[in-house]
């Protein structure tokens, strides 16, 4: 993003446009005044430094215009300056200073993008990573591994760069230390699991109706920005040919690292969750309906990050986007769809030849099942191959047809609309001998047909396959209402359920119901809907 810069008489400075800013620099003026400042870059060799009105307003210095001299600083500048100032341009050659691209609206928060700051040792906080070991267990002993010359050079570079920032020397010999970057499988097996839920991605991306602006932030060295709890550092110890070390910050590979970090960032953004901010470990997505609202929200997020010594990768950040990639989805103002590279991956997926390869395919495709109509029924012949445990794969012609059908569905999946709570919903259900499925839809504008917001499907259990046809259809209604309860229970408008079995129109008036049907009928009382037959 570019923005203009000009003098008081409206003449442009340099080229008149700013596209880049330096990383924060130390600047000393006079009378001991020091600050960290991010300098905008312009092509103006006549002026090595230009301090603009935003900088003057921030520091409010006392200036003698008659003597053309700076006479003193405001009270808030006494001793120090807080934050990163704005409104200055280039002080050094851009070849000597790393640059970042940040919109002018966030220039005073440029320190959040500082790479050097992210490498400094963070302070201890309430969210430090604790490593609690199971009772009567000890850390496994291993040895220093032989390394090639290239690996040795990489190890020495890592040790020297990380010393004091991520790791510290462990002077005494420790039985629990091991080779280079510790493989944490041993310690993970005896660590008490810390359970903290990760966000439900499907629920998070369903709540973006009306969003027109998206910003994505990527935290730099995320796990390394959390300290190991004081006293637990020895449990992360490792040994190299150059010495023994232990981690001061949370390393990658610890079993509890994702949960610890998620709990940490959730606490930081507690009152912003669900208010236009989604945080999934080190990925942050911010969305808003208006530009002004978006700027305000992004500033809040950047301010929180700076307050808690967290920093982002400027080179991976995206600002003021109309569409953005997030956790494998492409999210835009018009809806949600599968990322193009994921579609290509499915299109080129080779036919599985082992049980493990079947599991990999199902695990991958299951992540996107809400985008695929009838996923459970279509995938049933493939999932059936996993019965009986890890035995030899018996790939059948039916499974091959299902595999091809799934690949075709993935490559032609629709863009799902963002659910709009102000509009009425339509739920379309269907059932077969293999499974049940449903579609959550909404009519919008002048479109002749409702747009799908989400798909649901489920393979039937052996007991459920014995249900009568109308009972399977009724089960599809129950499962769909449970899947989308957060949208349908207490909805602003009564919603419509389409079914191709006429008997369901009378289910709520039936006098004789078996126990499961009675429970379902009671469950239906929580919703306001109309059942309609559609052949």
N, C-alpha and C positions, 0 to 999 in steps of 0.2 A: 504494500500500500504506500502511495506517495502523498505528500501534502506540501503546500507552498510555505515559503519563509521570505519575509520582506522587511525592509527598514521602516522607520516611522513615516517616511514620506511615500510609502507604498512601492518604492523601487525594490525589485527582487535582489536578494543576496545570492551571489554566485549564479548558478543555473536557475535558482528560484524554486527548486524542488528538492525535497529530502526523501531519500529512499532507505537509508541505513543509519544505524547508530553504533557507536563503539560499545564494547563491554565496559562496565563501570571502571573508572580510573581514579587514582588518588590525585587530588588537585589542591595545591597550597597557594593561597593568595598573599595576604599580609596580616600582620599582627597575630600570627599563629592560627589563622583561620584555615581549617582543613575540612575536606569533604570527599565523599565518593560521588562521582558525577559521570553520567553517560552522555557522551558528546555526539550530537548529530553531525553527519558528514555532508559538506557541500563543497563545490568546486570554487574556492575563493582564495587564491594565493595572497591577496592583499591583507587579509585579516586572519592571523593564526588562530585567534579565539574571539568569538562573539558571545557576550553574555546578554541574553535577551530579557524581555519583560517578565516572562514566567520565573526566570532565575532571580531577578530583582525583587519580584513580589514575594518569592519564597524566603529570601534572606533579609530583605528590607534594610539594606545598608544605609549609613549616613554619608551623603555625598555633598561635597562643596562644588557646585557647578561653576562658581567664579574661579576657583583655583584648579578646577578639573581634577579633583583628588578625592579618593575614598577616605573618609575620616573615622569611620567606626562601623560596628556591626550591631544588629538588633539584639535584644535581650535573649531571645530564644537561640541565638547562635553562640552564646557565651560558652566556651569550652568545647563545643562540638556541634555538628550538624547532623540531623537525623534524616535518613532516607537518601534517595538519589535525586539530585536536582535536574531541572530540564531547561531547555532554551539555549544551550551552548552548542557550538559546532566543533569542527575538527581542531585538535591540538597536536596530533601526531599524524604521521603518514598512515593511511589505512592499511598499508602493508605491514606495519609494525603492531597493529592492534586488531584483535579479533573483533569482528562485527556481527551484529544481530539485526534482524529485521523485526521491528515492533511498531505497531500503529502509534500515532502520536498521542492517542487517548490514554496510553499506558506508559508513556515515556518516563514519568516520575516514579514508576515501579520497575524500572529496567533492571534493578539489582536482582529481581526474581529470575532473570535470564542469565545470570553470571555463572559461567562454568567453573571459575576458580573457587567461588564460594561453595559450590556443591562438593568440592574435594576437601573442604575443611572438616575437622572433627566436630560433629554436632554435639550439643549439650545433652546431659541426662534429662529425661522427661518422665512423665507418669506412664507413657506408653512404651517404655524400654522393653526390649525382648528378653523375657525370662526363659531360662533353660532348666526346667525341673525334671530331674531324672527319676525313674521308677525306683521303688524301694529295693534294696539289696542288689543293685546293678553297678557295674563299673564300666568305664569307657574302654573300648577295645584297643589293644596295642598293635601298632603296625610299624613300618620302617620307612626310611627315606628311599624313594624310588630313583633308579638311575635315569638320567636325562640326556637327550641329545644336545649338541651344541646350541641349536636353535632354541630348544626348550630351556636350556640353562640361561641363555641370554634373556628370554622372556621372563623367567623366574626372577632373575636379578633385577630387571627393570620393574617388575611388579613390587618386589620387596622394597626397593629404594623409593619408589613413588608413593607407596602406601604407608611407609613407616611414619608413625605419628599422626596419620590421618585416618587410616582404617585399622592398622595393626600396631602392635608394640612388641619390643623384644621380650622374650621370656627367658630370663637369665638362668633359671635353674632347669636341670634336666627333668622332663616330665614323662611318665610312663604312657600318658595318653596321647602324646603328640604323634603326628604321622606325616606322610609325604606331601609335598608342595601344597596345592590347593586341596584342602581336606575333602575326601569323598565322605559325605555325611550320612551314608547309609547306616553305619554302625551306631552313631549317636542317635539317629532318628528312631532306631528300633527300641531304644530304651528311654526315649523322651516322653513325658506325659503330654498327650495331645492337648493343644489349646484350640478349642472349637469356637469359631466366630463365623457367622454366615456371610458368604459373598453375596452381592446383590443379584436379584433375579433379573437377568438381562432382558428377557421378554417383557416383563412388567415395566422395566425402566424405559424401554424404547416405545412402549405403547402410549406413553403420556406426553407426547410431543405435538399434539394437535395445535395448530396455529403458529408454530415456531417458524420464523423466517430467517433467523440468523443463528449460525452455529460457530462455536469456537472450540477447538480441541487442544488440550495441553498434555504434554508428556513429561512426567517428572524425571529428573536426571538422577541417576544412581539411587533409585528409589529406596531399596532395602538398606543401602549403606547410609541413609539419612536417619536411621533409627539406631540408637546405642544398644549394646548388649547390657543387660542389667548388671549393675556394679556387683562384683563378686562371682559372676558367672562367666567371665571372659576366659578362664582357664579351660572351660569345656569346649572351646572352639580352637584349641591349640593345634598347631601344625608345625612340621619340621621340614627344613630344606637344607641343602648343603652349606648355606650361609648362616644358619642359626635356627633357633626356635622362636616361634612367634605365636601370638594369640590375637584374636579379633577384638577390636573395641566397638565395632559397629556390626549390625546384623548382616552376615554374609548370605549370598545366594546358596541355596541347597538345604537350608534348615527346614525341617518338616513344617514348623509352625510359622515360618516367615510370611506366607501370604495372609494368614489369619491375623497375625500381629500387625502387619502393615495396614490391612483393611480396617481393623479396629482403630488404629491410630488416625487414619485420614477421616474416618466417619466422625470421630470426636471433633476433629478440626472443623469440619463442614456440617456439623449436626443440624443447624437451623436452616441450611441451604438445600439439603436433600429434598427432592420432590418440588423444589421451587425454581427449577430451571438448571439444576446441577446434578450430574450423575458422576459418581466416582467409583471406578473399578480398579482397585489396587493402584497402579501408577498412571492410569489413563483417566483424564477428566474431560467430560463433555458438558458444555454450557450452551443452552439454547433459550431464545427469547423471541417474542413477537415483534418488538420494535428495536430500532438501533439504539435509542437512548436507554431503554431498559437493559439491552445487552451490554452496553458499555458499563453501566452501573454494576451489573452482576459480575462481569469479568474482573472489574476492579476489586470487588469484594473478595473474589477468589484469589487473585494475585496478592492482595493485602494479607489474607490469611496465611498464604504460603510463606510470604516474607516474614510474617510475625513468628512463624514456627520453624524458621530456618530450613524451608523446603524450596527447591529450585527446579526450574523446568528447562527442557531442551528447546531453545529458540528455533533450531533448525528443523524441528519436528512439529512445531506449533502451527495451527491454522486459525486465522481470524476472519470473522465476518463472512463465513462461507454460506452458500445456499444449499450445499449438500456436503456430507462428510462421511468418511469411513470410520466405523467404530465397532470394534470387537467382531469383525467379520460381516457386519451389515453395512449397507449403504443407506444412510438416513438423509432425507431431503424434505423440503416443504410439502412435497406431494405424497410422501409415504416412506415405507421401508422395503428394501429388497436385498437380495443376496449379492455380496461382492462379486464383481466380474471375474476375479482370479479364482474365487471358490467355484464359480460356475464352470470355469475351464478345467479345474481340478476334477470335478465330477464327470464332466464330458470325456475326459481322457483317462478316467480310472480304469485300470485293467481288471478283467474278470478275476475275482478271488480264487485262489487255489488252495488255501489253508483256512482252518477255523480262525486263526489269528487275523488273517486278512479280511475275513468276513466281519469280525468284530471291529476292526479299524474302519471299514466302510460304514457300518451301522452307527458307530460312535460319531463319525464325521457328519453323516447325513441326518442323524437324529437331532443334532444341534439346530438344524433348519426346518424341522418338521412343521413348525407353525406356519411356514410359507408354502407348504405343499398340501394340496387337497387330497385327502384319503391316504395319507402317508402310511398309517398303520395297516390298512387293508392291503395296499400295494406291496409293502415290505414283508408281509406275513410269510410268504414262501421262503424268504431269506432268513428271517429270524427263527423259523422252524428248524433250520439246519443246526442251530446251536443247542438243541435239546440233547441231553445225555452227556454233557460235559465235553472236554477237549479230546474227542475221538477224530478219526480221519474224516475229512470233508467229503460228503456225498453230494456234489453239485448236480442239481437236476435241471431238466428242461424248463420246469415251472419256475425255478429260482432264476434261471437265465432270462426268462421273459420278464420277471419282476425286476431284475437288475436293469435291463434295458428300458423298461417302463419308468423306473425311478429316475434314471439319467435323463430321459426325455422330459419328465416333469420338472426336474431341477433347472434344465436349460430354458424352460418356458414359463417359469414361475412368475406370477403377477406381482406388481408393486402393491403392497398392502397399504391401505389408507390408515392414517392416524385416527383412532376412535375419537369421536366428538361427543362429549357428554350432553351437549345441548340438542342432539338429534336422536330420533328413535332408532333402536337396534332391530335387526332382523336376524333370527337364528334359523338356519336350515339344517335339518338333521337327516341322516341316512344310515341304514344298517344292512349288512349282508351276513352270510353265514360265517365269514372270516373275521369281520370287524365292524366297528361303528365309526361314524365320522360326523363332523358338523362344521358349519361356516358361520362366523360372526360377520354381519354385513351392516352397512348403513347407506341410505340414499343421500346423495349430496348434489345440490344444484339442480341442473337440468338433465343429469345423466339418466338414461332410460332404465338402467339396472343398478341395483345396489352394488357398491364396491366392497370387496372382502377386506376385513380388518384383521382377521386371524383364522387359521384352520386348526381343527382338533381331530385327532383320530386315535383309535386304540384297537389293538388286536384282541379278539374275544378269548376268554379262558375256556377250557373244555366244558365247564359247567354252564357258562353263559351261552355257549353254542347250542345247548339243549333248550334254550328259551324258545317260546313261540315267536313267530315273526313280529307280532305287534309288541311283544315284551322286549325284544331286541331294539326295536325303534324307541320304545319308552326309555330303555337304558341309555340310548344315545342322547335323549333329551336331558336325563339326569346328569350324565357326565359332562355335557356341554355347559349346563348351568353351573356346575361346580367349577369347571375350568375358567369360566368368565364371570364368576360371582361378583368380583370386584367392579365389574362394569354393569351388571344386570340387576343386582340386588339394590333396591332403593333408587333405580334409574329415574331420571326426570320424566320420562314418558313410558307408557306401557309398551312392551315390545312384542313382536310377532314371532311365533315359531311355526315354520313350515315343515310339514311332514307328508310323506306319501302313503300313510296308513290312516284311513278314516276313523278307525276305532279310537285313536288317541284323542279325538275331539271330545270324547265323553268320559275320559279317565277321571276327571275331577268330580263328576257327578255319579260315578259308579258306587253302588251300595255294597257290593261284595268284592273284597280285595284280599289277596294273600298277604302274609307278613311283609315281604319285600315291597310289594306294591303299596301297602299302607304307609310304609316309611317314606317311599318316594312321594306319595300324595301329600304327606305332612311337609316334606321338604319344599314342595311346590308352593305352599302357602307363603313362603318368604318372598315370592316374586309376583309381579303384576304383569301378566302376559295373556296373549290370545293364541290358542292353537288353531291352525288353519290347515286344511287338507289341500295339497297341491300334487296332482298326479305327475 
